[in-house]
């Protein structure tokens, strides 16, 4: 199989030695690959980022609509 046929892509990252050791230890303890741990970490990052954007949008919308409490939001929504 050539690199062009791969479903995944290879990237290189650099981490401090103590973080590398922690990643290596976690992978061994969980019987997983370091790549699997990094994929999971990025999925968590994406999830947190999306929720942060949603919360920011909600806060901006509440300010724009002059809604300060959950009760005011529920009344607005009817």
Helices and strands as residue ranges (DSSP letters): G 3-5, H 17-29, H 34-64, H 70-77
